Amino acid sequence: MTMLRDDLDPPGALAPRTTTSRRGIVAWYFFDWATQPVATLITTFVIAVFFEGVVADRAGYSDAEAQSLWAWTIAAAGIVIALLSPILGSIADAAGRRKPWVVAFSIPLVAGCLLIWLAVPGEPSAVTVLLLGVFLAVIGAEFAQVFTNAMMPTLVGSERMGRLSGSGWAMGYLGGTVSLLILLALFVPQPGGETTIAGLTPLLGASEETREGVRATGLLSIAWFLIFAPPLLLFTPDAPRVMGIGRAVRTGLASLRDTFAHARRHRTAFRFLLAHMIYADGLAGLFAVGAVYASGTFDWGTTESLLFGMIVVVAAVPGAFFGGRLDDRIGSKAIIVGSLVLLFIACLAALSVAADRVLFFIPVDPPVEGDGMFASLAERLYLVIGAVIGVVSGPLQAASRTMIVKLAPPGHTAQFFGLFALSGKLTTFLAAAAIALFTAISDSQRIGISVLLVFFLAGLMLMRGVGAPRVE
């Protein structure tokens, strides 16, 4: 059982439950699987590239302007999540149950995915409709995750928390891989062709004008969520109802005010949240614009970007799975620090690659049309770097989730996961805004995303002052 440090509150009303059935835990894993297309297909590898290369392009925007618009959209979603997550988490702690909140935030998730399907390239409203869809899908998925994360202390004991978190992240990444394969095999035609990579006729057509195959990402994400999210509602135990919503609002807000008023009692947790605020938002910024950057650098289309995304996601599965187990052995802080060092190096390496050179100065032959996908040395090196980022990001995210479970006072889990979401989104605004600003000023995608190195380095420096939670 986790022994809280002396700077934390004494145990609250919700004691950890360690008798959850295997079915209940697997159902909890499947929620990560259910929401992963929002991260993998929408905000990272498919719709991000589709927006820049097709929707924004047909609306007359340059690559740099498209990257800036995308970054501002992600930033706006981050602001909403940052402002409301701690408040809603505190109210949920007071009310007790988490599942009603999960259901409530499923609505904007589904609505946003539907808008993505409705964003037809070339139509006057396409840019607005698509960006609004992305905004709604992101806030729906992120808010729902706050409350499913808050279930963790009721599922297993602290000695297995790393395994639980890592396996959940691995399940999510695996879901992203499978959804990418389905999209490639059934919906998205190959560049210049009329069949998918599986040799099949795209289910919704292969029109270069209306791009039903790529827009089907929205429909696939809806179906994915509606199929795989319900097991959590059916089989994973929820905390009991403590009070009605009216009283919960008053109690939750008072609890949140007390937490901030007595921050010194939670100094270890707040130090970690500050560090997480910096490095997690750097990682989010990297995923949000990384595929757009690669598309502009190598002139990749949807298929190349999808395959690149698949490599990153596949690499993340064993990283998260084994990283979670290593977390239980050596501790969350060690995993986080090691991951940040490797992530900084990988990000710097990615910036060193251009279409006609690697490691900043070494010239190489650029991609040649007709040579096939990933035929150039620069593209292949970028794939390797992407795989490294995938391997590292899994343990980093899983260990961060485990860390806040161990540091949050019992009875305040959803509140601290709300603060965790705030810390992961507050500087997403700053990271995304910095990317947008530097991209617009320099008219260079490379200069724009290079600011992320500062976020990773600052997060690493701040983690040095975070004391590891004591577990017995």
Order of alpha helices (4+ residues) and beta strands (2+ residues): alpha-alpha-alpha-alpha-alpha-alpha-alpha-alpha-alpha-alpha-alpha-alpha-beta-beta-alpha-alpha-alpha-alpha
